[in-house]
Amino acid sequence: MENAGDRDRVRFSLTAEGGLNDGAAFPFVMLGLGLLGLHDLGIGGWRWLTIDVLWATAGGLLIGGTLGTLIGKLVVYLRSRHKESVGLDEFLALGLIALAYGVAVLGHAYGFLAVFAAGLALQRVKEHDAGDGRAAAGPAGQQSRRSREERATDPEHASAYMMQAVRGFNEQLERIGEVGVVLVVGAMLAFITVSAGAAWFVLILFVVVRPVSVWLGLLGAPISRDQRIMISWFGIRGIGSIYYLMYAINHGLSRPLAEQIIAITLTTVTVSIVMHGISVTPLMNLYARRKARRAGR
């Protein structure tokens, strides 16, 4: 979501899913590796349940949330009380990502979940001051009369200014990452062979598995039929899939199995990029028009 105050259920659900599902999928990756004999599941699966599911998930969220809160409050404190730590918000975002991921991995927790939790915690540091970012900027005339340092160290607006700068950098970083993923996937397509099994897998994933799982997961949720359909269709596979692919290969997959999984993963990501990329604008425009008509009744 480009606007932090946007609470449209479709965009909010897809954004939350995009941030959470990469880390939430890790226990199932470890289970698959264990069933292949490449990871210790413990007797009766006790190690997988206690460490790979319970601790790694809870620990990742705890580590990320703690680091995000502490670093956010520290930066706001230094800026508002001592006029220090001003600027370089881009490095604040990168540093928090690296720190949360590294500490989580050292603690045998999930780095993806730690980064997700750290971002949420940083977002909520004195969130009541931030609003949607307008408080940090102020009216155009007022903003032009105040230097960047003055706005960054204002006790009332320091947290909002920090989050506005970090959010803007994160959006740019996300776009760069998307381009990188597309380039990597495109370069690797020449080295795979798409089998009939991979094609069937992609078809079933898009028209059966995704819609059914979304409809079951949203049972009882206060959303409309149009919103269910939109959420069921979208759900782009990307960097998380590539990460798990490399993770599994590094854990010793046999060459034939690795080649098969590479073909399935890259085919799925490619179809997702193409189909969702082509359909997102017309479908979202149609959804917005239908929503506006219902609101005007």
N, C-alpha and C positions, 0 to 999 in steps of 0.2 A: 504494500500500500504506500503510495507516495505521500499521503496525508495521514499523520499519526492519529488524527481525530476521526478518520473514516471508520464507520462501524457498519458498513454494508455487510450483510451476513455472508455473501458469496466471497467477496474479496477478503474479508476477515478470516473466514474458514480456510481458504486456500493458502493465505499467508501463514497462518498458524500451523497448518499441516506441513507446509514447505519447510518451516523451521524445526518442527518437532519430529517428523517421521524419519529423517535421516538417522538420528540417534536412536529412536525407538526400534528401528529395524535391526540394530546390532545384535541383540540376544538371539535372533533367528539365524543370523549369519554364523554366530558361534555354534549354535545347535547343528546347523548343516555341516560345518567343519568337523564337529565332534562325531556326527554320524558317518562321516567319511574317514574317520580315524586320524584326523589331523589336529584335533584339539581334545584335551582331557575333560570329559563331562562328569567324571566322578562316578562312584558306584550308585546305580539307580538314578543318575543325573543330578545328584545332590550339589556337586560343584557348579554345574551350569545354573541351577536354580538359585543358589545362595550368592554366588559371586557374579556370574555373567548376567543374571536377571536382577536380583534384588540389590546387591551392593553397587554394581556398576551403574545401574540406572539411578538409584537414589544418590549415590556418591557423586555422579556427574552433575546432577541438578544442584546438590548441596554445595559442591565446590564452585561451580559457576555462579550460583546465586550469591554466595558469600563474597567472592572476589569482585563481582560486578558492583555489589553494594558498597564494599569497603573502598574500592578505588574511586567510584563515583563520589562518595562522600569526602574522601581525601582531597580530590581535585577541587571540589566546590569549596571546601574549607580553606585550602591554600589560596584560592583565587579571591574569595570574599573577605577573608580575614588578613591575609598577608600579601595580597596582590602578587602572588607567585603562581608558577605553573600555567602561564597564559600562552595560548597559541598551540600549534602543533597538535590539534585535536585529531588529525589523521593518525598520528603515531599513538595516540591514546587508544583508538579503536583497534589498530593492529597489535599493539602491546597487550591489550586485554584479551584479544582472541588467542594470541600465542601463549600467554600466561595461563589462561583457563584451560586450554587444550593440553598444554604440557603438564600442568599439575594433575589434571584428571588422568592422563595416561600413566604418570608415575604412581598414582594411587590406584591403578587398575580399574579405573572408571571410564565412562565413555566421553571422549573429548567433544564429539558433536553436541551431545546434550549439555555439556558444561559451557560451551560457547553460546548455545541458545539461551541457557539460563542466565549467563552473564550479561547478555544483551538486554534481556527483560529486566534484570535487576538494575542495570545502569539507567534504563529508561524510566524506572520508577523512583529514582533518587530525587526527592523533593518534587515529585511529579505535579503536585498542586500548583507549583510556581510556573511550570512549563506550559500547561495548556496545550495548544496545538503549535506552539513555536512562535506565535505572533507576539507574545509578551516579551520575548527576548529581543525581537526586532524593533517593536514599537512603531509609532507612526513614522511615515517617511521623513518628515521634517525633523522629528526628534532624533531619528537614527542618524541622519546626516550630521547632526550637531554633536554627536557623541562618538568618540573614538572607539575602535574595536576593543581596546584594553579596558576602557571604562565600562562598556557593556558586559565584558567577560568577568569583571570583578565586582559588579553591582551585587550586593548581598541578596537582593530580591529576585534577580534575574540570572544569576550565575549558572544555576543548574539548567535553566531553559536554554541559555546561550550555548552551553556545552553540548546538550543533546541535539540542538539544531545543527551545530557544526559536525558532530559525529554522524548524525543521520544522513546528512548530505554526502559525506565521504563514503559511508557504507553503501549508499545507492550507486555511486560511481564505481565502487569496488565490485559490487554485484554485477553491474553491466559488463565490466571488464572480464569478470570470471565467466559470465555466460558466453562471451565471445571466445574465450579460451577453450571452454568445453566443446563448443561447436567446431572449432578448428581441430582439436585433438580427435574428436569422434570422426570428423570428415576425413582426416588423414589416415585413420586406422581402417576405414571401410574398405579400402583397396586390398587389405590383407585378410579379409574374412570371406567365408562362403556361407551364404544364408541357406539353411536347409528348410525342408518343408515343416519340420518340427518347430523351428524357430518362428516361422510364419504363423503357424497355428497358435503358438504360445502368445504371440503379440495380439492376435485377433481375440483370443479368449480373455486376455488380460484387459483389453480396452472395452470390450462389449459385454463381458460377463463379470469378471472378478471385481473390477473397479466399481461398476454401478451397484452390484449386489452388496459389496462391503460398505459403500457409502450409505445406501438406503438402510441397511441394518444398523450402522453406527449412528445414524441420525433419527432413529425411532424415538418419537416423543419430543423431538426438538421443534421449537416454534418457528419453522421455516416453511415457505410456500413450495408448491410443486415445481415452479420454475427454478427456484433456488436449488432444490434437490437435483434437478436435471443438470444444471450448470456445474455444481460441485462433482456430480458423478462423471461428467465428461472430462473436466480439467483435472490436472494433477500431474504436472510435467516431471518426467524422469530425467535426471541430469547428473550433476556432480556427485551426488550421493551414490548413485549406481556405479559410477566409474571408480569411486573410492573403494567401495566394497569389492568390486571386481579385482582391483590391484591387491587389496588386503587378502583375499582368498588365494590368489595366485602366489603371493609371497609366503603363504602358509603351506605350500607344497602340493598344490593340485597337480595331478598327472597331466602330461602334455595333451593327450586327446580330450580329456575332460575340460582342461583350461581353454582349448580352442573352441569347444562347443559352447561353454559359458560366455566366452568373449563374443562369439557370434550372436548369441541370444541377447546379451546386454546391449551391444552396440546397435543391433537392429531395433530393439525396443526404444532406446534413447533417440535414435534417428527418426523413427516413425512419430514419436512423441513431439519432437521439435517441429517436424514438418506439419503434422496434423493440427496440433494445438496452436502453432504459430499462424497457420492460415485461418483457423476458425475463431481465434480469440477476439479479433476486432468486430467482425459481423455479429457474432453471438452476444458479445457484451453490449454492443449498440442495441440489438434487439431486446435484450434483457432490460436495458435502461429505459427504452421506450415503453415497454409493457409495464415496468414499475411506475413510470411517470403517469401513464394512463390510469392505473389503479389508484394512485395517490390523488388524481384529479377528480375522481368520482365523488 
